[in-house]
Every structure is written in structure tokens, then in C-alpha cells.
Amino acid sequence: MENLGTGLQLMIVGMSTVFLILLIVINGGKLLIKLVNMIAPEEVAAAKKQVQASNPSQVDASTMAILQEVVKQITGGKGRVESAKKI
């Protein structure tokens, strides 16, 4: 019985240690993310606007033809593409 008690005590101490270390790693990671976002925020909005402004919303004729052919082959001629636009 003495060995069983010692084993349980070691297991509890070990699992508690691992749990505490994981909490430290998780909170440290969150803190690091917040600090990096405060120091150097990402400029995503400006990049998306430039991409949208340079690309028209409609696809060109060759791409539309390819899309129509693909849908025709996949659906066995039952489906069709009426319009397509870039997202």
C-alpha cells in the first residue's frame, strides 16, 4: 500500500506541474500575440482594396468558357453557368 500512495502522490505532482507549465505557455503566447499586434499591426485592409481595385469583378471570356465546359462535363450537360464574378 505504501508504494501505491507514493505512486499516486508522484502522479498528482507531475500532472499538476504539467498543467501549470501549459497554462504559462498558453498565457505567454496570448501576451506575445497582443504585444506584436500592438507594435506592428497588420495592414490587411489596404492590401485587399488594392487587389479589388486592380481586378474587375467580371471574369474574362476564356475563363467563362472554361467554367461552362467544366460544369457541362461534371453535370453531364444538365448544368450551366449563367454568370461568374471574382470574389
Secondary structure, DSSP 8 states (H G I E B T S, - for coil): -HHHHHHHHHHHHHHHHHHHHHHHHHHHHHHHHHHHHHHS---HHHHHHHHHHHS-SB--HHHHHHHHHHHHHHHTTS------B--
